[in-house]
Amino acid sequence: MISISKLLCGLDAESDGLRYDAAEESAVPQITERKQLRPVVVWNTTKRCNLYCDHCYASADTDGAPGELSTAEGKALLDQLADFGVPVVLFSGGEPLVRDDLPELVSHAADRGLRPVLSTNGTLLTEESAATLRDAGLQYAGVSVDGLPERNDAFRGKEGAFDAAIRGIEACLDAGLKTGLRYTITDRNAADLEGVIDLLTDVGVDRFCFYHLDYGGRGKGIVDADLSPAEKRDAVRRLFDLTREYHANGEEIETLLVGNYADAAYLIEYARRELGPEAASRIRTYLERNGGDPAGERIADVDPVGNVHLTQFWQGYSPGNVRDRPFGAIWRDAHNPLLEALYDRDSRLTGRCHECQYRDVCRGGSRLRALTVHEDLFAPDPQCYLTDSEIDSTADANPAD
C-alpha cells in the first residue's frame, strides 16, 4: 500500500511504523513500532459469497470449497501466524460474514496478539453483527464499493448491492469500528471516482483504498476492462489532486493506492513538480523504506482449504498447505525456487524494469500481471505507465503530466 495522504499531506496513520519505519514521527497509536519483518496475511476464510463479482480474485461462488478449514483448524492457523510474528490478519473470502464462527475466529486472533481486520462486500453487515465483531476485537472493516449504484451493482451481479453496502458501512460506523472503502479501478467505473469519494465522505468514511485490477481469479477474464496505462496515469493523478484538495479544505481523509507500484515512482515525479525537489526527496526516502511490490515477502495469503499463496491475487500457485506444514516453515522455505527468485527479483527484472531509476521503490510492480500477459515472471509489468524519460535516471528531471 502507498499512503498518498501520508506522503503528500503529512497525515499521521496507525500504519506509519509498519509501512515506513516512522512510528516515532506519528502522533497516533501504531500497529507496530517498527517496520514489519513478517507478512500481513490475508485469510480467505471461505469461497462462499452472496454476490458474484466480475473481478473476484478468489473466484467465489454460492457454494464453499470442499474441505474448508474448520473452526478448530482456523484457530490452529491463527496460532501459527501468531507464533511466526505476523502483525495483521485480514479475514476475507468469498464473503467472510457467511461463516457463523467469524466472531469466534476474530476473538481468537485478537487473544493471540494478531491485529484482526475484515474485507467484506458489506451487504451482510448489520448493527448487531458489527457490534459483535467490535466486541470480538475487530480493529477495522474494509467495505468494497466499486462505483456509484448502477455500475457497482452491475459489477457485483446483484441489484441493491450498493445500498446494502452503504447500510453496512453505516452499521460499522455506528458501532465505533474504523471503516474504509475498497474500490477497484477499471474502465467501467473510473468515471465514478470523484462521485464515490464525495458520497462516502458524506456517509462519514475517512479512509479510501484504491486498488488496481490484478489478473487473478475472475480478474484474469476481464483484463480488457483494465484501464490503459495512460488512463491509469490520469486516474492516479486525479486521486493525488483530490487528496490534496480534501486536506486543503481541512478534511483529513486517509487515501491509499494498492496493486501497482508504478504509482510510487509517479508519486515522486508528481511531488517534484507540485511540491518541489525537497518534498520529492523526502517522499522517495519513505518509499524506499516501504520496499516496493510485496508479493512473496510482506504480503501472504491462505485460501479456504489452507493453501498458502504469494499474494491474495496469485491463487494459481501455492508453496504448501498449513495442514501439512506450519505457515512459517512454508514461508521461509529456503529450497523453494520461486520464493528465492522473488527475494532476488531486482537482479532478474528485464526490459524497462531492469533499466528503471525507480526499481528500488517499485521492484517491478506486479509479477502476476507480467506472468499473465507475457508468460515471463520477470518481464515488465504491462500496466507500468511511466514515460521513458521518467525511467531514465540520466534524463532531464522534468516530469510529464
N, C-alpha and C positions, 0 to 999 in steps of 0.2 A: 504494500500500500504506500502511496505517496500522498502526504498530507499537504494539500495546497494551502490550507488556512494557516498551518504552522509555518510553512516556508515563505509564503508571500506576505502574510499578515501578522505573523508572530503570535498566533493564538496558541496558548498552552493547552496540552491534552494529556490524558492519563497514559497514553502510549509513548510519550516522548523518550522515556528511558528505554523502553523495549525496542523502539524503532531507530532512535538517533543517538542513543547513549548520552541523553541530555536531561536526565532526571533532575539534576541539581539546578537546572535553569528554569524548571517548571514550578508554577505556583499551585498546581493541583496534585492531589494524591496520585501516585503512579502504580501501574500494574506491576512493574518491577523497576528496581533502581539501576539496573544495568541492561545493556543490550542483550537480546535473547541469545542463549547458547544452544537452545533446543527448539525444535519446530513448534509453531502453532499447529494444532491438529484439528482438522475437520472430520467429524464422525457422521457419516451418512447412516443414521440410525435405522432407516427403513427405505425400501424402494417404493413404498406405497404413497400415493398422493391423491388428494381430492381434485387436483387440476391436471391439465396436460399441456405443459408449456412448450412452445416451439423450440426453445433454446436450451432445454434441460440437459445439463451435462451428465446427470445420473440416469437419464432415460427412464424417469419414474413413470409409474403406471398405476392403475386402480388396485392392483394386487401387489403384495410384498414379494420379495425374492425368497425362494425356498431356502430354509436354513438360516434365517437372520439371527443375529446374536440375541440370546435370551436376556432377561433382566440380570441373572447371575453372571452370564458371560460379559454383558455390558459393564457391570461393576468391576469384573476382573480386568477388562480392557482399561477402564479408568484408573485402576490400581497400577497397571503397567505404565500408563502415561505419567502418573504422579511419581512413580519410582524413577522414571527416566528424567524427570525435571521439566516436563512440558509446562509452559506457563499458562496456556489458554486452550480450552477445548470448545469447539464450536459445534453444537448439536444441529445437524442439518438432515436432509432427506434426499429424495422424496419430501414429504411433509412430516417433520418430527412430532407435531401435535397429534397425529393419528395413533401414536404409541401411548397407551394408558399409563405406562410406567415412566413417562418422561420426567415428572416432578421427582420421583424417587431417584432417577439417574442423575438429575441436576443436583439434588441434595448430596448424593454420594461424591460427585465431583468436587463440590464445594468443601465437603468434610475432609477430602484428601488434599486440599490446598490448590486445586486447579481453579482457574477462573472460568466459570461456565457462561457461555453466551449462546445465542439462538439465531439461526437463519430460518425464516419462515415466510410463507406466502401471506400470512396474516389473516386469512379468511376464517380460520377456526378459533382465533383468539377472542375470548370473552372477558368481561370484568372478572369473573370467577377464576378462569384459567390463568389470567395474567397475575392476579393476586397470589394464586397458588404457586406459580413459578417464582415470583418475587420472594415468597416466604421460604421456598426451597433453596434460595441462594443465587438465582439467575442474576447476572450483572448487566446484561444488555440484550436487546432484541433488535435484530435487523430484519425489516419487512420489505419484501420485494414489490416494487411498483414500476412497471415498465411502460409508462406513458399515461396520458390522460384517458378517461374512461373507455372510449371506443377502441383505441389502439391497445390499451392494456388488456382488455377483455378478449380481443381477437388473438393477442399474443399468448394468452394464458388459457384459451379454449373454453371460457365459461363466462356467460353474461352475468354481470353483477359482481365479478371478482374485484373490480376496483373499489366499489363501495364497501364491500366486505373487508378489504384490506385496510381502508381508512378507518372503519369501525374497530379493527384490530389494533391499529396504531393508537387510536384514542383510548382503548381499554388499557394498553400498556402505560400510556402517559398518566392516566387516572390512577393507576396502581403505583406510580412513582418509579417505574422502570425506565432507565435510559434507553431511548429508542431511536433508531435511524432508518433511513431509506436506502434500499439497494436497487440500482437502476442499471440495466444493461443497454448500452447504446448500440442501436442498429439503424439502418436506413429507414426502418419502419416507424421509429419513434424519435429520431433526432430532433424533429421539429417541435416536439413537446418538452424539450429540455427546460426552457425557462418557465413554462406553464406548470410543470410538475414541481419545480422548486418553489414557485410562488404559492401554489396551492398548499403544499405540505408545510411550508413556513407558517401559513395561516393556521394550520392544524396545531402547530407547536413543535414540530420536529426540527431539531437543530444540528443533525448530523446526516450527511449525504455521501454515500459511497457509489461512485460511478464506475461501472465495470465495462471493459471492452469485451467483445464476444471472443470466447476461446473456442477452439474447434474440437470439442469433446462431446460424447453422447449425441443427443439430437442437434446440438450446436454444429456438429460436423456436417449435418444435412442442410444447414442454411448459411453456408459460407457466403453464398451470393447475396445474402442480406446484410453482410458486414459493410460498414462504410468504406469507401475508397480511402487510401492514405491521405489524400488532400482533404476529403470531407472529415476524416478523423482529426486531422490537424486543426481544422476550423472549429470543430466541436470542443476540442480541448482548450483552444484559445478562448472560446466563449465562456467556458467554465472558469478559467483563470480570471477573466474580466468580471464575471458575475460575483465571484467570491470577493474580489476587491471592492466591488460596489456595495455588497451587503455589509462588509466590515466598515467601509467608509460611512455608512448610514447607522453604525452602532449595533448592527445585528451580528453577534458572534456565532456564526454558523461554521461548524467543522465540515470541511469538504475533503474528500479523498478520491484518488484515482487508483484503479486496480486493473491489472492484467496486460499492461503494455508499457514497458519501461523506456520506450522512446519518449514517453511523457516526461521522464526525469530529465533527459537531455534537453527537451524542448522547454521545460520549465526554467532551466539555466539560461537558455537563449532569450526567452521571454523576459526574465528578470534583468538581464543585461541591458535590454532595450528599454524597458519600462522603469526600472529602479536603479540602474547603474551598475558598474563593474564590481563595486564593493559588495552589494547585495547578492549579485550573481556568484561571487566567490564564496560568500557565507553559505548560500544555498547548496553550492556544489559540495562543500565540506560535509553538510548534513547528509546529502545523498550518497556520498562515498561511504559514510558510516552505515547507511541503510543497506547497502550492499547489492543493489540491483535485483534482477529476477530471482525469486527464492526457491524455484522448483527443485526438489530433491535435497534442500538444505534447511530453509527456515519455514517451510510450509509442508504439511503432510496430510494424507487423507486415509481414513479407514472406512471401507464400504460396509454395507449392511451385513455381509457374511464374514467380515473380518480380514479381507484382503487389504494390504497396505498399498497406497499409491503415492506417486511423487508430487502430485497436487490433486485437488478435488476434481479438476477438469480432465486429468490424464487417467481415465478409467481403463484404458486398453492394456495397461502393463502393471504388474504387481511384483515386487521383490519377495513377498512372503505373506503368510497369514498368521494373525495373532493367536489363533487356536493351536498353531504348531510351534511358534517361537515368540518370545516376548517382543513387544514393539521395539524396544531399544536395541535388541540384537539384530533385528531386521534392518533398522535404520542405520546402524553403524557397521554393517557387514562389509568388511574390507575386501571381500572376494567378489563383490557384485560389480561387474564391469560397467554397467550403465551408471550406477551411483558414482563410481570412481571417475567416469568420464564427465559427469556433470560437475563434480567438485573441481575438475581441471578444465572446465569449458572454455575459459578465457584463451587458452593456448590452442584450442581446437576450432574456434569460430572461423568461418570463411567469408570471403567476399567483403561487402561493405562493413559487416560487423567486425571483421578482423582489423580493418584499417581505421575504425572509428575512434575519435578522440574521447568519446563518452563511454567507451567499453567498460570502464570501471564503475560507472553509475547505472548501467543498463544490463551488462553481461549478456547481450544478445537478444534480450526480450524473450518471447515465448518460444521455447524449444518444441512445444506441441504443435504450434501453428507451422513452424518450419518443417517439422516432420510430416504433417498432414498435407501441406501444399507441395513441398519439394522432395519428400521422401528422403530427407537428409537431416539428421538430428542437429547438425551444426551449420546448416545453411542460414542465411539471413532471415529474420522474421519478416514475412510478406507484408505485415502491417506497420513496418517502420516507415515513418513519414518525414524523417529528417532529410534536408537537402544535402547535395554533395558538398557544398561549402561548409555546412554545419558539421559534417562528419570529418572534414579535413582540418586537422589542427594547424596547418600552415596557411589556411585561407584567411582572408580579412574578416575579423570578428564583427560583422555587421549582420545580425540575424534577419532572415527574410520573414515577411508576415505569414 
